[in-house]
Amino acid sequence: MRPIPVFIFFRVVSIIIFLLFILFTPLSLSQQYTSQGEAWLKELPLIEVPPKGDRDNNVLAVLLTGDGGWRKIDQEIAHTLATNGIPVVGLNTLKYFWKRRTPEEASFALEQIIENFLRKWKKEEVILVGYCFGADLLPFLANRISSENLEKVVIIALIGPGHMVDFKFHPTYWLGGESAGNPRPVLPEVEKLSGKKILCFCGEEENNSLCREMKPSLAKVIVLPGGHHFGGNYKVIAETI
């Protein structure tokens, strides 16, 4: 039996440590908001970022995080939107999809988030944003909410989407795999949203990005410097949205 290379050993150990941290960290972030809707919303791993400053608008943003949870890119995008007067509600996909969900179950959660926080913040329109894992999932969810709520969606922003997704988190996602579990193709779900304003962001180093397969009539593809993390220039993404 060949010995395991040292770098792979330490990579696996670091992943295990991070998973333990995620599992045993209290969901204090989800307690940063006061639910005015169904009580079960309090059980969702939600993060609310209130609007800041004097700018006012009629829009709410719902952000589905990447598979790393509520990380720097999600935080900076939410902060920038909030600075422009847009309240943001983030769904931590790492925690929510730690167990398997169905598209219908997840879309019901999204619908309740939309209705609850539109009511709370007295807004009428919605921006849906997804990064990485969240971008893969978002088209499935958007296609399954009611037509009434979908009409309220003015922008769908897909940041770094992949080609396939499963409705359960797999640690292999962190190693670059996207075919674990029961993967479903993402592009057909995006195509069902034709007619909506769709923005697709990818890094110029991402030659295999799903964004590059989208026709101009389907989505506006925005290529930014860097790779999957855009060189850390997350503010530009939020300002474009």
C-alpha positions as CSV (number, residue, x, y, z in Angstrom):
1,M,0.0,0.0,0.0
2,R,1.4,3.4,-1.0
3,P,1.8,6.0,1.7
4,I,-0.6,8.9,1.5
5,P,1.1,12.1,0.3
6,V,1.7,14.6,3.1
7,F,-0.2,17.5,1.4
8,I,-3.3,15.3,0.9
9,F,-3.2,14.1,4.5
10,F,-3.1,17.7,5.8
11,R,-5.8,18.8,3.3
12,V,-8.1,16.0,4.6
13,V,-7.3,16.8,8.2
14,S,-8.1,20.5,7.7
15,I,-11.4,19.6,6.1
16,I,-12.4,17.4,9.0
17,I,-11.5,20.1,11.5
18,F,-13.6,22.7,9.5
19,L,-16.5,20.3,9.4
20,L,-16.4,19.8,13.1
21,F,-16.3,23.6,13.6
22,I,-19.3,24.0,11.4
23,L,-21.3,21.3,13.1
24,F,-20.7,22.4,16.7
25,T,-20.9,26.1,16.2
26,P,-24.2,27.4,17.5
27,L,-26.5,29.0,14.9
28,S,-26.2,32.4,16.5
29,L,-26.2,34.0,13.2
30,S,-29.7,32.9,12.6
31,Q,-30.7,34.7,15.7
32,Q,-29.7,38.1,14.5
33,Y,-33.1,38.7,13.0
34,T,-36.6,38.8,14.4
35,S,-39.0,36.6,12.5
36,Q,-42.5,38.1,11.8
37,G,-43.6,35.0,9.8
38,E,-43.7,31.3,10.5
39,A,-41.9,30.2,13.7
40,W,-40.0,27.6,11.8
41,L,-38.1,30.3,10.0
42,K,-36.1,30.6,13.2
43,E,-34.8,27.1,12.6
44,L,-33.3,28.1,9.2
45,P,-29.6,29.1,9.1
46,L,-30.4,32.7,8.1
47,I,-28.2,35.8,8.4
48,E,-29.9,39.2,8.2
49,V,-28.0,42.3,7.1
50,P,-30.1,45.5,7.7
51,P,-29.8,48.4,5.2
52,K,-27.4,51.2,6.1
53,G,-27.3,54.9,5.3
54,D,-30.0,57.1,4.0
55,R,-30.5,55.5,0.6
56,D,-33.9,54.0,0.2
57,N,-35.3,51.7,-2.4
58,N,-38.0,49.1,-2.9
59,V,-35.8,46.0,-3.1
60,L,-34.9,43.0,-0.8
61,A,-31.9,40.8,-1.6
62,V,-31.8,37.1,-0.8
63,L,-28.4,35.5,-0.9
64,L,-27.6,31.8,-1.1
65,T,-24.1,31.3,0.2
66,G,-21.4,29.1,-1.3
67,D,-20.5,25.6,0.1
68,G,-18.2,27.2,2.6
69,G,-21.1,28.9,4.4
70,W,-21.2,32.5,5.4
71,R,-17.7,33.5,4.2
72,K,-15.9,36.6,3.1
73,I,-17.4,36.8,-0.4
74,D,-20.9,36.4,1.0
75,Q,-20.3,38.9,3.8
76,E,-18.8,41.6,1.5
77,I,-21.5,41.3,-1.1
78,A,-24.2,41.6,1.6
79,H,-22.4,44.5,3.2
80,T,-22.1,46.4,-0.1
81,L,-25.7,45.9,-1.0
82,A,-26.8,46.9,2.5
83,T,-24.7,50.1,2.2
84,N,-26.7,50.9,-0.8
85,G,-29.9,50.6,1.2
86,I,-30.8,47.1,0.3
87,P,-31.6,44.7,3.2
88,V,-30.1,41.3,2.7
89,V,-31.1,37.9,4.0
90,G,-28.5,35.1,3.6
91,L,-29.2,31.4,3.6
92,N,-26.2,29.4,4.8
93,T,-26.3,26.6,2.2
94,L,-23.6,24.6,4.0
95,K,-25.8,24.2,7.1
96,Y,-29.1,24.0,5.3
97,F,-28.0,21.4,2.8
98,W,-26.0,19.4,5.3
99,K,-28.8,16.9,5.1
100,R,-30.5,16.1,1.8
101,R,-33.3,18.4,0.7
102,T,-35.7,18.1,-2.2
103,P,-36.1,21.0,-4.7
104,E,-39.7,21.5,-3.5
105,E,-38.6,21.6,0.1
106,A,-35.9,24.1,-0.5
107,S,-38.0,26.3,-2.8
108,F,-40.7,26.4,-0.1
109,A,-38.1,27.7,2.3
110,L,-37.0,30.4,-0.2
111,E,-40.6,31.4,-0.8
112,Q,-41.2,31.8,3.0
113,I,-38.0,33.9,3.3
114,I,-39.1,36.1,0.4
115,E,-42.6,36.6,1.8
116,N,-41.6,37.1,5.4
117,F,-38.8,39.6,4.7
118,L,-40.6,41.6,2.1
119,R,-43.3,42.1,4.7
120,K,-40.8,42.9,7.4
121,W,-38.8,45.5,5.4
122,K,-41.9,46.8,3.5
123,K,-40.3,46.0,0.1
124,E,-42.0,44.9,-3.1
125,E,-39.2,43.6,-5.3
126,V,-36.5,40.9,-4.8
127,I,-33.0,40.3,-6.0
128,L,-31.9,36.7,-5.9
129,V,-28.1,36.1,-5.5
130,G,-26.3,32.8,-5.4
131,Y,-22.5,32.1,-5.1
132,C,-20.9,28.8,-6.1
133,F,-23.1,26.0,-4.5
134,G,-25.8,28.6,-4.0
135,A,-25.7,29.7,-7.6
136,D,-26.1,26.1,-8.7
137,L,-29.1,25.6,-6.5
138,L,-30.8,29.0,-7.1
139,P,-32.3,28.3,-10.6
140,F,-34.0,25.2,-9.3
141,L,-35.5,27.1,-6.4
142,A,-36.6,30.1,-8.5
143,N,-38.4,27.9,-10.9
144,R,-40.4,26.3,-8.1
145,I,-41.7,29.4,-6.2
146,S,-45.1,30.7,-7.1
147,S,-45.6,32.8,-10.2
148,E,-46.7,35.7,-8.0
149,N,-43.4,35.7,-6.1
150,L,-41.3,35.1,-9.2
151,E,-42.8,38.2,-10.8
152,K,-41.4,40.2,-7.8
153,V,-37.9,39.0,-8.8
154,V,-36.1,41.7,-10.8
155,I,-32.6,40.3,-10.9
156,I,-31.1,36.8,-10.6
157,A,-27.4,36.9,-10.1
158,L,-25.4,33.7,-10.5
159,I,-21.8,34.0,-9.2
160,G,-19.5,31.2,-10.2
161,P,-22.1,28.6,-11.1
162,G,-21.1,25.0,-11.9
163,H,-22.6,22.5,-14.3
164,M,-24.1,20.0,-11.9
165,V,-25.5,20.1,-8.4
166,D,-26.9,17.8,-5.7
167,F,-29.4,18.9,-3.1
168,K,-27.0,17.8,-0.4
169,F,-23.6,19.1,0.5
170,H,-20.7,16.8,-0.1
171,P,-17.1,17.5,1.2
172,T,-15.8,16.5,-2.2
173,Y,-17.1,19.9,-3.4
174,W,-14.2,21.5,-1.6
175,L,-11.8,19.3,-3.7
176,G,-13.3,20.6,-6.9
177,G,-15.8,17.7,-7.5
178,E,-19.4,18.4,-8.5
179,S,-20.6,14.9,-9.5
180,A,-21.1,13.4,-6.0
181,G,-24.5,12.1,-4.9
182,N,-27.4,12.6,-7.3
183,P,-26.2,15.5,-9.4
184,R,-28.7,17.4,-11.6
185,P,-27.7,19.6,-14.6
186,V,-28.0,23.3,-13.8
187,L,-28.3,24.9,-17.3
188,P,-31.8,23.5,-18.2
189,E,-33.1,25.2,-15.0
190,V,-31.5,28.5,-16.0
191,E,-33.0,28.2,-19.4
192,K,-36.5,27.9,-17.8
193,L,-36.0,31.3,-16.4
194,S,-35.6,32.9,-19.8
195,G,-37.1,36.3,-19.8
196,K,-35.9,37.2,-16.3
197,K,-32.9,39.5,-16.0
198,I,-30.1,37.1,-15.3
199,L,-26.5,38.1,-14.5
200,C,-23.8,35.4,-14.6
201,F,-20.4,36.2,-13.1
202,C,-17.2,34.2,-13.8
203,G,-13.5,34.7,-13.5
204,E,-11.4,35.1,-16.6
205,E,-9.4,32.1,-15.5
206,E,-12.6,29.9,-15.3
207,N,-12.5,28.4,-18.8
208,N,-15.1,25.7,-17.9
209,S,-17.6,28.1,-16.3
210,L,-21.3,27.5,-16.9
211,C,-21.6,31.2,-17.7
212,R,-19.6,30.6,-20.9
213,E,-22.4,28.3,-22.1
214,M,-25.2,30.8,-21.7
215,K,-26.4,32.6,-24.8
216,P,-26.6,36.5,-24.7
217,S,-30.4,36.2,-25.0
218,L,-30.5,34.2,-21.8
219,A,-28.1,36.0,-19.5
220,K,-25.6,38.8,-19.3
221,V,-22.3,37.2,-18.8
222,I,-19.8,39.3,-16.8
223,V,-16.2,38.2,-16.8
224,L,-14.0,39.6,-14.1
225,P,-10.3,39.3,-13.4
226,G,-9.1,36.2,-11.4
227,G,-10.5,32.7,-10.9
228,H,-13.4,31.4,-8.9
229,H,-12.8,33.9,-6.1
230,F,-12.4,36.9,-8.4
231,G,-9.1,37.9,-6.8
232,G,-11.1,39.0,-3.7
233,N,-12.7,41.9,-5.6
234,Y,-16.2,41.1,-4.3
235,K,-17.3,44.7,-4.1
236,V,-17.4,45.0,-7.9
237,I,-19.8,42.1,-8.1
238,A,-22.2,43.7,-5.6
239,E,-22.0,47.1,-7.3
240,T,-22.7,45.5,-10.6
241,I,-25.8,43.8,-9.2
